[in-house]
Structure formats: structure tokens, C-alpha cells
């Protein structure tokens, strides 16, 4: 047997009626209870005024409740009659079907252009009547809810532990990207790797920030960092997923991903990006092709690591500081 459902308007009307019935029965029960307590107080010898005060209601209210327990309807005796014609209703319904997201402010001018003498307020009342009858749908129901973005589980990356601070070179290398415009209409993506302990940097330019380009840059980082790299720290950019994540797993590198909206945790590489932007791109004339730019990046990378004094290293270069660290470690061994 096939069972057909009722119309939505019937369900809505039944739900409203059940709520109204429950509301009025609750009010009637409360009034009946108050009247019972009033009568018991009177039988105990209290006056009408004292009994009403004990119940918490006025004598006039108690008298009115004794005549009618259920509240009377507040609907006005004279309701404003509907003044619109059936032709106007059909016109409103037709326009709303053509433009389901438009309200009275937009449908009103269209109706007046068609020759109807109607105000926007009247159009709104007609729309409300059509919605109650189920002839048109409310805008809120037609508007699609935004799709919930489901975060896919990372295959290898893990969330950066709170309070993690590297204590040796290569413990955690931060990698970030920045857009640079070499010429009008020719932006490139600049990859920067920075070790916050050794203050060592590696850079490479690419035409786009793709996972493939990031995985190739990872090969350069591992080859040109003068110490073994144990972990990589990145933000949630798409270029650090897919092939890049697989490359980190294949090379045995721990991949830390920053929490959302926490760029300050990548502050070391962000500061290094500033050096690249203002000390390299902002000073020299750059070629417009990637093939000619990357050798210049290697030259400034050597300058940064071997000749540029670093304030956090007491004026030493990263290479000199790293050499002293290695010498001290060898002496202690």
C-alpha cells in the first residue's frame, strides 16, 4: 500500500493548533488551581481580599476566571478587509515564480509598470498570504545553506604541538611562500626555508605555488642546509599538501602544520621573507623569467648565510655561528 503525505501547510496548521491548545489548557489549569486555592482560603475563614492576596491575584481577575477559564481571543472584532483583486494576486504569484528571491520592494515597481495601482506594503501582504497558503516559498527556505567544509584528514602532517621550541639546527625548519611581482602582470611565488636556530635560509622562485613546486623546493632545502633536517613546519596552504606531504613522509621528515589563524607561530620565516623582499627584490633589478632569477637568488642566499651579520647572533653570520657551534660540540665530545 502506498501512503501519500499531506501538504506542508496542513502539517504547519496542525502544529500551530497543537501548540495553541497546549498553551490555553495550561493557562486554564493554572486559573482553575488559583480558584481552588481561593475557595479553600475562604472556607478557612479569610476574607475575600485576604484570600485573593494569598492566591496572588486580584478579586476582579478571580471573578473573571470563574466565568471563563480559557483566555479570550485577542483578534480584533473588525479586521481590515482585503482590497486586492484576484488579478493582482495572480500577477504577484507570476512575478514571484519568475523571480523567487525578490520581495515587495522589487515586485512593487514591476506591478505598477504593468498598470496595477498597488503599494509595496500591499504586495508584502499578498506575498504573506500566498506563503501561508503554500503557493510561494519564503526566501529563507529557497536560500541554500552554505556547504559545510569538511576538513580532510592529513595523511602525514600533524598539528604543531603547543610550546614546541627547537633547540638545535635542523630540529624544525620553517617553510613559507610569498608573492612577488617582477613586472606588471608577472607575479611569481617565492619559497623561503628558514632555520630559527641557525638563522640559515634557502630560497627558490617558482611560477606558481603548487604542491609539485613545493616538493621540488624541499629537495633543495635538504641538499643545501648544512645540517640534517628532522622536521618541517608549514601553514595550511594547499601547496604544502598532496605531493609535498608525500615527499616529507618518503624522506622520513616530521611535518608540522600550524593551527588556523596563527601566523605568529611562523614569525621566524616571516621575518626572513621581509629580508628577501626589502634587501633583495626591493634593491636589485630583477629579470622577468624564472630561469634567470633563481641564480640571483642563490647568490643572495650565499650572501645572507655567509656575509650578512645577524643581530640575534651577536653580529656573527649564520655560517660562522654554525661553525662555532660545531666546534664547541666537538670539544665537549
C-alpha positions in Angstrom: 0.0 0.0 0.0 1.3 3.4 -1.0 0.8 6.2 1.6 0.9 9.8 0.4 1.8 12.6 2.8 -0.3 15.6 3.5 0.6 19.1 2.3 3.1 21.1 4.3 0.5 23.7 5.1 -1.6 21.1 6.8 1.3 20.0 8.9 2.1 23.6 9.9 -1.5 24.3 10.8 -1.8 21.2 12.9 1.4 22.0 14.7 0.2 25.6 15.4 -3.1 24.3 16.6 -1.5 21.8 19.0 0.8 24.5 20.4 -2.2 26.8 20.9 -4.3 24.1 22.5 -1.5 23.2 24.9 -1.0 26.8 25.8 -4.6 27.5 26.5 -5.1 24.3 28.6 -2.0 25.2 30.7 -3.5 28.7 31.3 -6.9 27.2 32.2 -5.3 24.7 34.6 -3.4 27.5 36.3 -6.6 29.5 36.7 -8.5 26.6 38.0 -5.8 25.9 40.6 -5.9 29.6 41.7 -9.7 29.5 42.0 -9.5 26.3 44.1 -6.9 27.8 46.5 -9.1 30.9 46.7 -12.2 28.9 47.8 -10.1 26.9 50.3 -8.8 30.1 51.8 -12.4 31.5 52.1 -13.5 28.3 53.8 -10.6 28.7 56.3 -12.1 32.0 57.4 -10.2 34.5 55.4 -11.9 37.4 53.8 -12.2 37.8 50.1 -9.5 40.4 50.0 -7.1 38.3 52.2 -7.8 35.2 50.2 -7.1 37.0 46.9 -3.9 38.4 48.3 -2.8 34.9 49.4 -3.5 33.5 45.9 -1.6 36.3 44.2 -4.5 37.5 42.0 -7.0 40.4 42.2 -10.6 39.8 43.1 -11.6 41.1 39.6 -9.4 38.5 37.9 -10.7 35.7 40.0 -14.3 36.7 39.2 -13.5 36.8 35.5 -11.8 33.4 35.7 -14.8 31.9 37.4 -16.9 32.8 34.4 -14.4 31.8 31.7 -11.2 29.7 32.4 -9.7 29.9 28.9 -8.4 33.3 27.7 -10.4 35.1 25.1 -9.0 35.6 21.6 -7.3 39.0 21.0 -8.3 39.1 17.4 -9.9 42.4 16.6 -13.7 42.4 16.0 -13.3 44.4 12.8 -10.5 43.1 10.6 -9.2 45.1 7.8 -10.7 43.7 4.6 -8.6 42.5 1.7 -8.7 45.1 -1.0 -6.7 43.4 -3.7 -8.2 41.6 -6.7 -7.7 38.1 -8.0 -5.9 39.5 -11.0 -3.4 41.3 -8.7 -2.8 38.1 -6.7 -2.1 36.1 -9.9 0.3 38.8 -11.1 2.2 38.7 -7.8 2.4 35.0 -7.9 3.5 35.0 -11.5 6.3 37.5 -10.8 7.4 35.7 -7.7 7.7 32.5 -9.7 9.9 34.3 -12.2 12.0 36.0 -9.5 11.8 33.7 -6.4 14.3 35.8 -4.4 12.6 39.2 -4.9 10.5 40.8 -2.3 7.9 43.5 -2.2 10.4 46.3 -2.8 11.3 44.8 -6.2 8.0 43.3 -7.2 6.0 46.5 -6.4 7.6 48.7 -9.2 7.1 45.9 -11.7 3.5 45.6 -10.9 3.0 49.3 -11.2 4.6 49.2 -14.6 2.0 46.6 -15.6 -0.7 49.1 -14.6 -1.7 47.9 -11.1 -2.2 50.7 -8.5 -0.6 48.9 -5.6 1.8 49.9 -2.8 4.8 47.8 -1.7 3.1 47.2 1.6 0.1 45.6 -0.1 2.4 43.5 -2.2 4.1 42.3 1.0 0.7 41.3 2.5 -0.2 39.4 -0.7 3.1 37.6 -0.5 2.5 36.7 3.1 -1.0 35.4 2.2 0.5 33.3 -0.6 3.2 31.9 1.7 0.5 30.9 4.3 -1.4 29.1 1.6 1.8 27.4 0.3 1.6 29.0 -3.2 5.0 30.5 -2.9 8.1 29.7 -0.9 9.8 32.0 1.6 13.2 33.3 0.6 14.8 31.8 3.7 13.6 28.4 2.6 14.8 28.9 -1.0 18.3 30.1 0.1 20.6 27.2 0.1 22.6 26.7 3.3 26.3 27.1 2.9 28.1 23.9 2.3 30.0 22.6 5.4 33.6 22.5 4.6 34.9 19.1 5.7 38.5 19.1 6.7 40.1 16.0 5.1 42.4 14.1 7.4 46.1 14.7 6.6 48.0 11.6 5.7 51.3 12.6 7.3 51.1 16.1 8.7 50.3 16.7 12.4 49.3 19.7 14.4 52.2 21.8 15.7 52.5 20.9 19.4 51.8 23.9 21.7 55.0 25.4 23.1 57.4 23.5 20.8 60.7 25.3 20.5 63.6 23.8 18.5 66.9 23.5 20.4 69.3 22.6 17.7 69.8 23.3 14.0 67.5 21.3 11.8 65.1 20.4 14.6 62.3 22.4 12.9 62.8 24.2 9.6 60.0 26.7 8.8 58.9 27.0 5.1 56.6 29.7 3.8 55.7 31.4 0.4 55.3 35.0 -0.6 54.0 36.6 -3.9 56.5 38.9 -5.7 55.7 40.9 -8.8 58.7 41.1 -11.0 56.9 43.1 -13.8 53.4 44.3 -14.4 51.3 41.2 -14.9 54.1 38.8 -14.0 53.8 37.6 -10.4 55.9 34.7 -9.1 55.8 32.6 -6.0 58.9 32.8 -3.7 59.6 29.8 -1.5 61.6 30.5 1.7 63.0 28.0 4.2 64.4 29.3 7.4 66.0 27.5 10.4 65.2 29.6 13.5 68.2 28.3 15.5 71.0 28.5 12.9 69.3 31.5 11.1 70.0 29.7 7.8 67.9 30.3 4.8 67.3 28.6 1.4 65.1 30.1 -1.3 63.7 29.4 -4.7 61.3 31.0 -7.2 58.5 29.3 -8.9 55.8 30.2 -11.4 53.0 29.0 -9.1 52.6 27.8 -5.6 51.8 24.1 -6.3 52.4 21.0 -4.3 54.8 19.8 -7.1 56.8 23.1 -6.8 56.9 22.8 -3.0 58.2 19.2 -3.2 61.0 20.2 -5.6 61.9 23.1 -3.2 62.1 20.5 -0.4 64.8 18.7 -2.3 66.8 21.9 -2.5 66.3 22.6 1.3 67.6 19.1 2.2 70.5 19.5 -0.2 71.7 23.0 0.9 71.0 23.0 4.6 74.4 22.3 6.2 72.9 20.1 8.9 70.4 17.2 8.9 66.7 18.4 8.8 64.4 16.4 11.1 61.1 18.3 10.9 59.3 20.8 8.6 56.9 23.5 9.8 54.3 24.9 7.3 51.0 26.7 7.4 47.7 25.3 6.0 48.4 26.3 2.3 47.4 23.9 -0.4 50.9 23.9 -1.8 52.0 22.0 1.4 49.7 19.1 0.9 49.4 16.2 -1.6 52.9 15.7 -3.2 54.7 17.8 -0.6 53.2 15.8 2.2 54.1 12.5 0.5 57.6 13.8 -0.1 58.0 14.5 3.6 56.8 11.1 4.5 59.1 9.4 2.0 62.1 11.3 3.4 61.2 10.5 7.0 60.6 14.1 7.9 58.1 15.1 10.6 55.6 17.6 9.0 54.1 20.1 11.5 51.0 22.2 10.4 50.2 25.4 12.1 46.8 25.9 13.8 44.3 28.1 11.8 44.8 31.9 12.1 48.1 31.6 14.0 50.7 33.2 11.6 52.7 34.4 14.6 53.9 30.9 15.1 55.7 31.2 11.7 57.3 34.5 12.8 60.9 33.5 12.1 60.4 32.7 8.4 58.0 35.7 8.0 60.9 37.9 9.2 63.2 36.2 6.7 60.6 36.9 4.0 60.9 40.6 4.9 64.7 40.4 4.3 64.2 38.8 0.9 61.6 41.4 0.0 63.3 44.5 1.1 67.0 43.6 0.8 66.8 41.7 -2.5 63.7 42.3 -4.5 63.4 45.9 -3.4 67.0 46.8 -4.3 68.1 45.0 -7.4 66.7 45.0 -10.9 65.1 41.6 -11.4 64.8 39.6 -14.7 61.3 38.6 -15.8 62.0 34.9 -16.2 62.4 32.3 -13.5 65.4 30.7 -15.1 67.4 33.9 -14.9 66.1 34.8 -11.4 67.0 31.6 -9.5 70.8 32.0 -9.9 70.5 35.5 -8.4 68.5 34.0 -5.5 71.4 31.6 -4.9 73.8 34.5 -4.8 71.8 36.4 -2.2 71.2 33.2 -0.3 75.0 32.8 0.0 75.4 36.5 1.0 72.7 36.1 3.7 74.2 32.9 5.1 78.0 33.7 4.9 78.4 37.5 4.8 75.4 39.2 6.4 75.8 39.9 10.1 72.8 38.7 12.1 71.6 40.7 15.2 70.3 37.6 17.0 73.8 36.0 16.6 75.7 38.9 18.2 76.7 40.2 14.8 78.0 36.9 13.5 77.0 35.4 10.2 74.9 32.2 10.3 77.8 30.3 8.8 80.3 31.5 11.4 77.9 30.9 14.3 77.2 27.4 13.0 80.9 26.7 12.7 81.5 27.8 16.4 78.6 25.6 17.5 80.0 22.6 15.7 83.5 23.3 17.2 82.1 23.7 20.7 80.1 20.4 20.3 83.2 18.6 19.1 85.2 19.9 22.0 82.7 18.7 24.5 82.6 15.3 22.9 
